[in-house]
Amino acid sequence: MALTISIAMCTYNGSRYLPEQLDSIANQNRVPDELVVCDDNSSDDSYDLVEEFSRQVPFSVRLIRNEENVGSTRNFEKAISLCRGTIVALADQDDIWYSHKVKMLEQSFLGSKEIVAVFSDAVMVDEACQPLKRPLWSSVRFDSDEQRSVQAGQGWRVLLRHPVVTGATMAFRRDLIGLLLPIPEGTIHDRWLSFLLAVAGPMALVTERVMQYRKHRAQQIGIEPQGLKGRFHQAVQRSETFYTEEIEFLLGLRERLETLRTILTSAEVVIAEINRKIRHLENRLRLRRGSVTRISEVFREVRNRGYWKYSAGWESVAKDLFIPGR
């Protein structure tokens, strides 16, 4: 079964790192069939860099410039919608792909017609491409138990608890675009896409680190702090807005899944779990607002395992017991 592979890339004032990423795509041992680049009205020479690149490579490069800035989610939505390949791989402008990444993604899809999406681990690097202490999956706390759950077809349960899929590591079948788009305003694209794909079917893991994921100050979206000290500081600073935004995201997913009940056989089960997580978050939000029955409410969530199904386990219990509301 032959596959055609499109890469959907978004650029915005990325000229500092973009040449390295473009070179890494050109040097793939299985080159893509097309690269679709949507430039979000950059004020630097990102557009010109891609235009020059397009004249040097043997595959199709389709370059589109937005007349005005639309933001990363809308820009990725546009790039994805323009892809023609049977597989769509997402790419950030500031990473570096190892030469076998596209081949590894392709092999995962060729291994099973049932696979709807693939995502990989990555080496985390700083601005100068120096490796950081933790690789990507470790940084998002995607442990071996959760990896087994994804491989067993329960990826949506993992993703309901917390996001573990970084868009730049992911590829999916283009014939599912109708389920995925449009993406609600204000929603992070990779979290939305990965969850719906996990509901649509099994996801495959590439456990090898097939790219470098670059962390730098100019990133629009980055990895959250993962050291205990960093997570505690984040928890202290976290306001009610975090919980309300999480609930809003889940309501958006629920609304989309309601329209897909006749298409996705697992939609009913997933909607029920989404409703349970919403109630869990609403309970935690009330605690942030200073409930006088804090201890009894926390232990009710402990008894029903809500902290382990939908939050970070004992770490979240400690936050709700000891960190005052803001």
PyMOL commands that set and color helices and strands:
alter all, ss='L'
color gray80, all
select helices_A, chain A and resi 18-26+46-54+72-82+101-110+136-139+144-151+155-161+167-169+174-180+189-200+228-237+240-259+267-288+294-303+306-310+314-322
alter helices_A, ss='H'
color red, helices_A
select strands_A, chain A and resi 5-11+34-39+60-65+87-91+96-97+117-125+170-173+203-214
alter strands_A, ss='S'
color yellow, strands_A
deselect
rebuild
show_as cartoon
